[in-house]
Amino acid sequence: MASVTSLSDSVQQHLASALSAVRPEAAGADPLLRRSDRADYQANGILALAKKAKANPRELAAEVVAHVVTGDELIKDVEVSGPGFLNLTIADRAITANLAARYADPERLGVPVVPDPGTTVIDYAQPNVAKEMHVGHLRSAVIGDSVVRLLEFTGENVVRRHHIGDWGTQFGMLIQYLDEHPHELDHKDAESLQASGQEAMSNLDRLYKTARKLFDSDEEFKTRSRRRVVDLQAGDPQTLAIWQKFVDESKIYFFSVFDKLDMEIQDADIVGESGYNDMLAETCRLLEESGVAVRSEGALCVFFEDVLGPDGKQVPLIVQKSDGGYGYAATDLSAIRDRVFHLKADTLLYVVDARQALHFKMVFETARRAGWLGDGVTALQLAFGTILGKDGKPFKTREGESVKLVDLLDEAVDRASAVVREKAQDLSEEEIAERGTQVGVGAVKYADLSTSANRDYKFDLDQMVSLNGDTSVYLQYAYARIQSILRKAPEGVHPSAHPELALHAAERALGLHVDAFAETVADAAREYAPHKLAAYLYQLASLYTSFYDKCPVLKAGSSDQVANRLFLCDVTARTLHRGMALLGIRTPERL
């Protein structure tokens, strides 16, 4: 299906033609079109043009107006306002006809794909092997998943990467303990390959705590554990086989959590720290030979003039420690080499906590100096803020520990199920449980995605599952309400566009907003900003509520008007459904 030119783009093109007809030297000038509360759109670009041409802006605006074609096809009316603004009103027929073109493309709603897509590698959802996922892992997963969906929908080639923490000195202790107690990770039901995520996690958690206790109290075990680290790094087959058991057991758990989050994660996308081991020595050699990194007190370091410690001395990025071990920087730099030269990425996107900003700034600058991030490659940290409790402090349990992600999701689903049960009229218990899951997980995701990623936000479940205000439940209920209306349509009357009908002000406002979906998606994808799409969808649901209050649908004046209002309902529902899907949130047909 061909993409649909939005009304604002059509008006923009029309104004640009009128501008260049009046002032040929203004060809290509931006009319600066904006939505307005004075008319449908306001164009402010003539002021800058008049200044440049040393002309009177109101007179220039009047000349442009003389070249604007008005009528039923696009622009109904245009007038000069204030110091030289243009106020434009769109014809009702044009609004309905444009929505009909979008309606004819149910999959994409006329949203275009980018003409020259690139390849983006996005690094998100990075849990640690043998450790439970907590609330701190939520934002990377949810924001990353939505950005992937937005980019793919607009035609970008996306490579997902989950850079899990699966390497390091702590594995010496775990491997040694499992070697000495080989049945600690066995599952209760040996026949079943499908161990539950919770069982896998409790096995790992129990083993970790016991091994740690032994490590801290038994010097001989500590010595054996440290030897194991050397064996692991040297690639000893038996040690690697035991290490793999930890990775496999952790994946059972990871996949269960991502399943709860309603996120699709493929095994091939999980390339942890260990995936770059074979490149580390070469990364260090290349940096040292090129002079980008230098030896300092035995360690291989990269220095930066603008990164200073409290004592005023330069704080380096340590690529290799003085004992020969490799730090995070070596792994991250090797990952950049792999993503640029092997995966052929032109954009590297890292969805990582804002507290890592200095590390990534230094890593990206090092990669630039080494020539790995050339002119055609952009590396960007999509930094996100902290989740706070109601008290405005980082979200913790009463005991001061990190909140387990699974516990948080379970509680959200419980709260949402109570809300669904209260409102449910004809849902079975099974349906209430299914909707409760979709509403609860949706509430958590939407609270995250409706906040600009770099800001902190308060985690307040009462507010998140509220039917009022800017919540996903409000959007889901708007969608379900529309489906209910469509089901009640009189026999023989189907949603269909009637461009010949005049529109009520509430219909016009809703129609113009629906038409802006394509440009909102393009903006949100280009800026990696799901919150812009969330804000659009909330406004869409609000405008629909206003339309529903003011414009009877099933009891409209004529069967054509019923059909046209059903069409407006349906195109709104399709837009809500598609937009919520791009946020990774489900829209149940009944609530």
Solvent accessible surface area in square Angstrom, and as a share of the most:
residue,aa,sasa,rsa
1,M,152,0.68
2,A,80,0.62
3,S,62,0.40
4,V,22,0.13
5,T,68,0.40
6,S,5,0.03
7,L,3,0.02
8,S,17,0.11
9,D,68,0.35
10,S,29,0.19
11,V,0,0.00
12,Q,54,0.24
13,Q,111,0.49
14,H,51,0.23
15,L,1,0.01
16,A,31,0.24
17,S,72,0.47
18,A,4,0.03
19,L,4,0.02
20,S,33,0.21
21,A,60,0.46
22,V,21,0.12
23,R,57,0.21
24,P,99,0.62
25,E,130,0.58
26,A,7,0.06
27,A,71,0.55
28,G,82,0.79
29,A,29,0.22
30,D,79,0.41
31,P,6,0.04
32,L,63,0.31
33,L,18,0.09
34,R,132,0.48
35,R,118,0.43
36,S,25,0.16
37,D,144,0.74
38,R,177,0.65
39,A,23,0.18
40,D,15,0.08
41,Y,12,0.05
42,Q,26,0.12
43,A,1,0.01
44,N,43,0.22
45,G,6,0.06
46,I,4,0.02
47,L,56,0.28
48,A,66,0.51
49,L,22,0.11
50,A,1,0.01
51,K,169,0.72
52,K,173,0.73
53,A,43,0.33
54,K,186,0.79
55,A,30,0.23
56,N,75,0.38
57,P,42,0.26
58,R,116,0.42
59,E,109,0.49
60,L,1,0.01
61,A,0,0.00
62,A,53,0.41
63,E,75,0.34
64,V,1,0.00
65,V,36,0.21
66,A,86,0.66
67,H,95,0.43
68,V,14,0.08
69,V,107,0.61
70,T,69,0.40
71,G,37,0.35
72,D,87,0.45
73,E,142,0.64
74,L,34,0.17
75,I,1,0.01
76,K,121,0.51
77,D,70,0.36
78,V,15,0.08
79,E,95,0.42
80,V,38,0.22
81,S,20,0.13
82,G,44,0.42
83,P,73,0.46
84,G,0,0.00
85,F,53,0.22
86,L,1,0.01
87,N,11,0.06
88,L,0,0.00
89,T,40,0.23
90,I,0,0.00
91,A,2,0.01
92,D,30,0.16
93,R,95,0.35
94,A,6,0.05
95,I,1,0.00
96,T,3,0.02
97,A,47,0.37
98,N,24,0.13
99,L,0,0.00
100,A,32,0.25
101,A,37,0.29
102,R,4,0.01
103,Y,42,0.16
104,A,61,0.47
105,D,8,0.04
106,P,84,0.53
107,E,118,0.53
108,R,56,0.20
109,L,2,0.01
110,G,0,0.00
111,V,5,0.03
112,P,62,0.39
113,V,84,0.48
114,V,62,0.36
115,P,131,0.82
116,D,121,0.62
117,P,61,0.38
118,G,20,0.19
119,T,26,0.15
120,T,2,0.01
121,V,1,0.00
122,I,0,0.00
123,D,6,0.03
124,Y,1,0.00
125,A,2,0.02
126,Q,42,0.19
127,P,1,0.00
128,N,59,0.30
129,V,4,0.02
130,A,5,0.04
131,K,90,0.38
132,E,37,0.16
133,M,1,0.00
134,H,66,0.30
135,V,11,0.06
136,G,37,0.36
137,H,28,0.12
138,L,0,0.00
139,R,3,0.01
140,S,6,0.04
141,A,0,0.00
142,V,1,0.01
143,I,3,0.02
144,G,0,0.00
145,D,10,0.05
146,S,0,0.00
147,V,1,0.00
148,V,0,0.00
149,R,73,0.27
150,L,1,0.00
151,L,12,0.06
152,E,72,0.32
153,F,23,0.10
154,T,8,0.05
155,G,25,0.24
156,E,31,0.14
157,N,79,0.41
158,V,23,0.13
159,V,39,0.22
160,R,66,0.24
161,R,30,0.11
162,H,1,0.00
163,H,26,0.12
164,I,3,0.02
165,G,9,0.09
166,D,5,0.03
167,W,44,0.15
168,G,21,0.20
169,T,96,0.56
170,Q,62,0.28
171,F,0,0.00
172,G,0,0.00
173,M,7,0.03
174,L,1,0.01
175,I,0,0.00
176,Q,16,0.07
177,Y,13,0.05
178,L,5,0.02
179,D,48,0.25
180,E,65,0.29
181,H,71,0.32
182,P,76,0.48
183,H,137,0.61
184,E,44,0.20
185,L,17,0.08
186,D,81,0.42
187,H,45,0.20
188,K,189,0.80
189,D,79,0.41
190,A,92,0.71
191,E,158,0.71
192,S,38,0.25
193,L,164,0.81
194,Q,160,0.71
195,A,13,0.10
196,S,63,0.40
197,G,7,0.07
198,Q,95,0.42
199,E,36,0.16
200,A,0,0.00
201,M,3,0.01
202,S,57,0.37
203,N,8,0.04
204,L,2,0.01
205,D,47,0.24
206,R,116,0.42
207,L,0,0.00
208,Y,51,0.19
209,K,128,0.54
210,T,55,0.32
211,A,0,0.00
212,R,97,0.35
213,K,155,0.66
214,L,54,0.27
215,F,28,0.12
216,D,88,0.45
217,S,91,0.59
218,D,47,0.25
219,E,120,0.54
220,E,125,0.56
221,F,0,0.00
222,K,39,0.17
223,T,67,0.39
224,R,77,0.28
225,S,1,0.01
226,R,145,0.53
227,R,149,0.54
228,R,23,0.08
229,V,18,0.10
230,V,99,0.57
231,D,52,0.27
232,L,3,0.01
233,Q,102,0.45
234,A,83,0.64
235,G,34,0.33
236,D,47,0.25
237,P,107,0.67
238,Q,104,0.46
239,T,0,0.00
240,L,59,0.29
241,A,59,0.45
242,I,17,0.08
243,W,25,0.09
244,Q,72,0.32
245,K,107,0.45
246,F,1,0.00
247,V,8,0.04
248,D,68,0.35
249,E,10,0.05
250,S,0,0.00
251,K,35,0.15
252,I,52,0.26
253,Y,1,0.00
254,F,1,0.00
255,F,68,0.28
256,S,39,0.25
257,V,0,0.00
258,F,4,0.02
259,D,110,0.57
260,K,81,0.34
261,L,0,0.00
262,D,45,0.24
263,M,11,0.05
264,E,119,0.53
265,I,17,0.09
266,Q,88,0.39
267,D,80,0.42
268,A,85,0.66
269,D,20,0.10
270,I,19,0.10
271,V,35,0.20
272,G,6,0.05
273,E,25,0.11
274,S,24,0.16
275,G,50,0.48
276,Y,3,0.01
277,N,43,0.22
278,D,142,0.73
279,M,41,0.18
280,L,13,0.06
281,A,64,0.49
282,E,70,0.32
283,T,0,0.00
284,C,7,0.04
285,R,116,0.42
286,L,56,0.28
287,L,0,0.00
288,E,68,0.31
289,E,121,0.54
290,S,72,0.46
291,G,49,0.47
292,V,22,0.13
293,A,1,0.01
294,V,73,0.42
295,R,114,0.42
296,S,37,0.24
297,E,173,0.78
298,G,42,0.41
299,A,11,0.08
300,L,0,0.00
301,C,5,0.03
302,V,0,0.00
303,F,65,0.27
304,F,8,0.03
305,E,153,0.68
306,D,97,0.50
307,V,10,0.06
308,L,99,0.49
309,G,14,0.13
310,P,153,0.96
311,D,106,0.55
312,G,48,0.46
313,K,143,0.60
314,Q,76,0.34
315,V,63,0.36
316,P,35,0.22
317,L,11,0.05
318,I,81,0.41
319,V,0,0.00
320,Q,26,0.11
321,K,98,0.41
322,S,77,0.49
323,D,120,0.62
324,G,35,0.34
325,G,20,0.19
326,Y,79,0.30
327,G,17,0.17
328,Y,157,0.60
329,A,3,0.02
330,A,0,0.00
331,T,13,0.07
332,D,17,0.09
333,L,0,0.00
334,S,0,0.00
335,A,2,0.02
336,I,0,0.00
337,R,27,0.10
338,D,27,0.14
339,R,1,0.01
340,V,17,0.10
341,F,107,0.44
342,H,133,0.59
343,L,37,0.18
344,K,144,0.61
345,A,5,0.04
346,D,55,0.29
347,T,21,0.12
348,L,0,0.00
349,L,1,0.00
350,Y,5,0.02
351,V,0,0.00
352,V,22,0.12
353,D,30,0.15
354,A,40,0.31
355,R,180,0.66
356,Q,80,0.36
357,A,48,0.37
358,L,90,0.45
359,H,40,0.18
360,F,14,0.06
361,K,106,0.45
362,M,10,0.04
363,V,1,0.00
364,F,14,0.06
365,E,59,0.26
366,T,0,0.00
367,A,0,0.00
368,R,112,0.41
369,R,109,0.40
370,A,25,0.19
371,G,51,0.49
372,W,21,0.07
373,L,8,0.04
374,G,39,0.37
375,D,161,0.83
376,G,61,0.59
377,V,27,0.16
378,T,75,0.44
379,A,8,0.06
380,L,73,0.36
381,Q,30,0.13
382,L,24,0.12
383,A,25,0.19
384,F,10,0.04
385,G,7,0.07
386,T,33,0.19
387,I,10,0.05
388,L,28,0.14
389,G,6,0.06
390,K,128,0.54
391,D,106,0.55
392,G,31,0.29
393,K,133,0.56
394,P,74,0.47
395,F,48,0.20
396,K,105,0.44
397,T,49,0.28
398,R,242,0.88
399,E,139,0.62
400,G,46,0.44
401,E,116,0.52
402,S,50,0.32
403,V,18,0.11
404,K,94,0.40
405,L,0,0.00
406,V,12,0.07
407,D,79,0.41
408,L,6,0.03
409,L,1,0.01
410,D,59,0.30
411,E,78,0.35
412,A,0,0.00
413,V,31,0.18
414,D,97,0.50
415,R,83,0.30
416,A,0,0.00
417,S,18,0.12
418,A,58,0.45
419,V,30,0.17
420,V,0,0.00
421,R,119,0.43
422,E,151,0.68
423,K,92,0.39
424,A,24,0.18
425,Q,175,0.78
426,D,103,0.54
427,L,23,0.11
428,S,58,0.37
429,E,111,0.50
430,E,148,0.66
431,E,58,0.26
432,I,10,0.05
433,A,58,0.45
434,E,87,0.39
435,R,25,0.09
436,G,0,0.00
437,T,61,0.35
438,Q,38,0.17
439,V,0,0.00
440,G,0,0.00
441,V,10,0.05
442,G,2,0.02
443,A,2,0.01
444,V,0,0.00
445,K,1,0.01
446,Y,2,0.01
447,A,21,0.16
448,D,0,0.00
449,L,3,0.01
450,S,37,0.24
451,T,19,0.11
452,S,25,0.16
453,A,12,0.09
454,N,107,0.55
455,R,151,0.55
456,D,69,0.36
457,Y,19,0.07
458,K,114,0.48
459,F,8,0.04
460,D,39,0.20
461,L,13,0.07
462,D,82,0.42
463,Q,91,0.40
464,M,10,0.05
465,V,10,0.06
466,S,28,0.18
467,L,54,0.27
468,N,114,0.58
469,G,34,0.33
470,D,65,0.34
471,T,5,0.03
472,S,1,0.00
473,V,0,0.00
474,Y,46,0.18
475,L,0,0.00
476,Q,0,0.00
477,Y,36,0.14
478,A,7,0.06
479,Y,12,0.05
480,A,7,0.05
481,R,94,0.34
482,I,0,0.00
483,Q,24,0.11
484,S,30,0.20
485,I,13,0.07
486,L,37,0.18
487,R,114,0.42
488,K,136,0.58
489,A,27,0.21
490,P,59,0.37
491,E,179,0.80
492,G,64,0.62
493,V,30,0.17
494,H,129,0.58
495,P,37,0.23
496,S,46,0.30
497,A,31,0.24
498,H,37,0.17
499,P,36,0.23
500,E,100,0.45
501,L,41,0.20
502,A,82,0.63
503,L,20,0.10
504,H,76,0.34
505,A,74,0.58
506,A,10,0.08
507,E,2,0.01
508,R,36,0.13
509,A,34,0.27
510,L,0,0.00
511,G,0,0.00
512,L,4,0.02
513,H,14,0.06
514,V,1,0.01
515,D,2,0.01
516,A,26,0.20
517,F,2,0.01
518,A,7,0.05
519,E,69,0.31
520,T,20,0.12
521,V,0,0.00
522,A,40,0.31
523,D,49,0.25
524,A,0,0.00
525,A,6,0.05
526,R,155,0.57
527,E,82,0.37
528,Y,39,0.15
529,A,8,0.06
530,P,6,0.04
531,H,52,0.23
532,K,79,0.33
533,L,0,0.00
534,A,0,0.00
535,A,62,0.48
536,Y,11,0.04
537,L,0,0.00
538,Y,69,0.26
539,Q,95,0.42
540,L,0,0.00
541,A,0,0.00
542,S,40,0.26
543,L,40,0.20
544,Y,0,0.00
545,T,37,0.21
546,S,37,0.24
547,F,0,0.00
548,Y,87,0.33
549,D,107,0.55
550,K,123,0.52
551,C,1,0.00
552,P,76,0.48
553,V,9,0.05
554,L,57,0.28
555,K,182,0.77
556,A,15,0.12
557,G,77,0.74
558,S,54,0.35
559,S,74,0.48
560,D,61,0.32
561,Q,42,0.19
562,V,10,0.06
563,A,8,0.06
564,N,3,0.01
565,R,19,0.07
566,L,0,0.00
567,F,1,0.00
568,L,4,0.02
569,C,0,0.00
570,D,19,0.10
571,V,0,0.00
572,T,0,0.00
573,A,1,0.01
574,R,70,0.26
575,T,2,0.01
576,L,0,0.00
577,H,85,0.38
578,R,53,0.19
579,G,0,0.00
580,M,0,0.00
581,A,29,0.22
582,L,6,0.03
583,L,1,0.01
584,G,4,0.04
585,I,6,0.03
586,R,128,0.47
587,T,13,0.08
588,P,9,0.05
589,E,87,0.39
590,R,95,0.35
591,L,32,0.16
